[in-house]
Amino acid sequence: MKAKIHPEYKEINVRCACGSTFQTCSAGGDVQVDICSSCHPFYTGKQKFVDTAGRVEKFQKKFGGNYFSKK
């Protein structure tokens, strides 16, 4: 490897919008994220609906209220 061409690899802090923080390594600086593994529905198992103009209600009326429930 050539000397003095590689970025410095260091520990950084990652802050989520939910308030969770953790450390990882990166060549960049500290990172702010909108969603992390502590609040993402895939990892938590909780489904969140963001309703815009009643679209979720319209979908539930059309296909039934338990469409997203676990079977």
Number of C-alpha atoms within 10 A of each C-alpha: 5 5 5 7 7 9 9 10 10 11 14 16 14 17 18 17 12 12 11 14 15 10 12 10 13 15 12 12 11 14 13 11 12 11 15 18 11 14 17 14 13 10 10 10 10 11 11 8 7 9 9 8 8 9 11 14 14 11 12 13 10 9 10 11 12 9 10 9 8 6 5
